[in-house]
Every structure is written in C-alpha cells, then in structure tokens.
Amino acid sequence: MESPGSHVFHQYVIRTEKRDRLREHLQTKGIGTGIYYPVPLHLQPCFAYLGYKKEDFPVSEKAALTSMALPVYPELKPAEKEYIVQSIREFFV
C-alpha cells in the first residue's frame, strides 16, 4: 500500500536583476538568504575537462547571477512569511 506523499520544501528561489542589493536589504531586516549555485556547472573547475567556457551557456550564467533563495522551512510562521513578503515589497516600491 502506498503512503500519501507531500512536498518537502527546502528551497524557495527567486530571480531578480537586483539580487545583491535585495540580499543586502533583507539582511538589514534580519532575513537570511542563500545563493546555492553561484557558479554555473560548466564553469566549475571539476568540469573544466569538458572544455566549456564563459558565454557557452548564457541562460545558466544569467541564472547564477540573478537567483537567490528565500527562507522556507516547516516552522516558518505565517507572520514571518508576511514579514519576508513585506520586506521584499518594500525594496521594490
């Protein structure tokens, strides 16, 4: 018998051209963020043997520069989620 499953939310990633400035803003509000893939795979030293170079995969390079993860975990309270949303909204307004 199969057991019912549910999603395990472990990353909530957004993209913005203003990523670094948004991260600084959120840091001042006490909100941590993460950049999980700062270097595209084709530019990592362990894959150098494949011979790819910068600009070979522009979409992944752009994603590496514009992506960041927001806090997400089961214990995150609704009020904390709202604080994160309001802090992001404040930055962009």
Sequence and secondary structure as in RCSB ss.txt:
>XXXX:A:sequence
MESPGSHVFHQYVIRTEKRDRLREHLQTKGIGTGIYYPVPLHLQPCFAYLGYKKEDFPVSEKAALTSMALPVYPE
LKPAEKEYIVQSIREFFV
>XXXX:A:secstr
           EEEE TTHHHHHHHHHHTT   B S SS GGGSGGGGGG   TTSSHHHHHHHHHEEEE   TT
  HHHHHHHHHHHHHHH 
